[in-house]
Amino acid sequence: MNLARNCAVLAVILAAAATAGRGRADTAPYPTMAPLTQYMTADRAAEIDLARTAGPPGLSRDATILVLTPHGYDVAAKGTNGFTCLVERSWSGPIDNPEFWNPKVRGPICYNPAASSTVLKYSLFRTSQALAGIARTEILARAKAAVASGELPLPRLGAMAYMLSKEQYLGDALKAGGPHLMFFASKADKSNGGASWGANVKGSPVLIDPTDLVSPEPVTVFFVPVRRWSDGSKP
């Protein structure tokens, strides 16, 4: 798969996410949270290994690794380079996605230092609410309140993340999607729908996440597809 093909795959992903919430909630494939055990990984070492696949080996081997437990994410390995790698679950995705509660979703991601101190907090907040049994509509309301209070901060300048794991499972239709980088900017800084980044322009590898319109967090996400998975293989 070449870079143009990767762009096309991610464009489909984003388009699907943008329209995901338009169906009736009661007809969604995952209307409520599944039993907690379905979101857990029985083998802690396997989750650590999966988290590391999100980034290039030279980066992820020195990153802090978080693993999901019934009480939230725990530090499984303390890193030295400021990066944080973990495997996110479905509730970290678009708030109106019918697969918001899909227990099969596994999204290995490595946040750089700037994102680890800001954007990562969004995922940890969502996780704490989900594990507490909070309904999706209430998670949305609580996230908005957390943004208003400053508990969920703006992304720091230069915040970005790697999603390069060929083992990622982003949804029943999307499967692994494609390897990509994510760049985070403040919603307040978004210019003309991402025009300042050249996002979504024909021939541009930069794509903007349309789910920003419904996301409660104060962030705009730009995607850049890349040619290889973290193990060096091509999609």
N, C-alpha and C positions, 0 to 999 in steps of 0.2 A: 504494500500500500504506500503510495507516494504522499508528499505533503499536501497536495491538492485534495487527495482522497481523504486524508485525515481531517482537513478543513470541512469537507462535505459531511463526514460522520459527526463532527462536533456541531455543525449547523443543525443537523437533524436532532441531536440531543437537546440543544437549546430550544429549538422550535417545539419539541415535544414537551419540554418542561414549561414553556410559556403557556401552553394550552391545556396542561394536565389538569388543572383545577376546575375546568369548565363543566365537567360531568357531575352528575348527582353523587353526593357523598355516600348514599346508601347503596349505590351500584358499583362503587369502587372495589377493586379486588382485595384491598386491605383496609376496611373501614375503621378498624380499631387496632390497638396494640395487641400483638400475639403474646403468648406466655413468655416471660422474661428469658427463660432458658434458651429459647430459639434465637435470641440475639447474641448469646454468649458463645465463646469459643472454648471448648473443653480443654484444649491443649494450650496452655499459656505460652509455651515456647513457639508453637506454630503461629500464634498471633504476633509475637515479637518478630518472627521471620517475615511474616506477611507485611507488617508495618515497614520493615526495612526495604522491601521491594519498591516502595513508592518513589524513592530517590536513587540517584546514581550510587553505586556501592561506596565510592570514595567519600561520599557525603553522609549517607545513612549509617555507616558503621560507627561514626563519631557523634551521632545525634542522640538526644534524649528520646527514649521509647516509652510510650504510654500504652497500657492494655486496659480493655474494658472489664470491669467487675460489676457485680450487682449493685455496688454503691458508687459507681462512677469510674473514671479513669485513674489508674495507679501508675506511678513511675516504675517501670520494669528495668530500665537501664538509664543511668545518668550520663548524659553526653558532655562533650567538651567544645562543640562548635556552635552552639546556640540554636541549632535546628531541632525541631520536634517532629517525630514521626508517630503516627497512630493509624488505626483502622477505624474510620468513621462508619456509623450506621445510617440507616435510611432517614432518621429524623433530623439529620444535619443538612438534608437537601431542601428543595423548594417546599415551602410551608403548605402549598395547595396541591402538591403532587399526590395522585391516587396511591402511589407507592410509598407514601410517607411512613407507613408502618410495615413495609416489606421486610421481614426478618432475614431474608437471604442477602440483602444488600451489604456489601463490604467495599469500603472505599479507602484503600491505603493512601495516605497523604503525608508529605513532609513539608512543614512550614519553616520558612527561614526565620532568623531572629526577630525581625520586625513584625512578622505575622504571628510568631509564637507569643509575643507580648500583647497582642491585640486581637487579631482575627480568630486565633485559637479559642479565645474566651467565648466566642459565639457558639462554637460546637460544644464546649464544655457546659455552657448554660443550657443548651437544648437537651443535652444528655441528662443533666441533673433533673430536668423537668420530666422527661420521658420515663426515667427510672423511678420517679416518684409517683407515676401513674396519672400524670396530668393530661387532660384531653388536649387535642391539637388546637382547638379554638382558644383554650386558656393559655397554652404555650405561646401562641401569637400575642395575646394580650399582655402576658407577663414579659415577653421579650420587648415589646414596645415600651413598657414601663421601665425596664432595665436600661433601655437606650436613653429614655428621658432623664433618668436619674444619674446617668454617667457610668453605671455599672458595666455596661457594654460600650467600650470606647470606639472612637474612630480608628480605622486602620492606620498604622504608622507609615510614613513615607518609605517606599521601597518594599512594602509587604508583598510577598509572593509565596507560591507553593509548587511542589512537584507532584504530579500524579502519573507515574510512569510504570505502574505495576501491571503486567500482563495478566495477573491473577485477580484484578479488580472486577467486581460485579456491581454495576451501577443501576441495574434494574432488569426486569424480566424481558423487556424489549431491547434495551440498549446493550445488555451483556457487559463486555469489557470496554465498549466504546473505543477510544483510541488514546495513546499517550499524549499528555498535554501539560503545559504550564499554566498556572493561574496567577494573575496579578490583581491586587486589591487596591482600590482607590475609594475615597470618601464619596458617598452619594452626592454631597454638596459640590464636589469637584467635577461631576460628570458634565461634559460639554456637548450639547447637540447630539445626544444619544451615542456618545463615544466617538464623535467625529475627531476630537483632538488626538485620539489614538489611531485613527484610520480604521476603526472597527466596523465590521460588516460591510466594508466596501468591496466591490467585486475585485477578486484577485488578491485581497488582503488576507494574511494568515491570522489576523486578530479578530476575535469574535467577542461580542458583548453579551452578557447574560441577561435576557429579558425578564427573568424572574425577580430582578431588582424591584420591579413595580409592586410586588406583593411581599417581598422579604422585609421583615421588621428590622433587620440589622442595618446599620448606617454604612453600607458598603456597596460599591459597584465592582463586579467581577469581570475581568477580561481573560479570555482563554486564547492560548497560542498552541496549536497542535505541533508536535515534533515527530521526527521520523522513526525513532527507536524506543522500545521498552527499556527499562532499566538494566535488563540482562544483555542488552546489545542487539537483540533480535528485532526484526521489522514486523509490523502488523500485517 
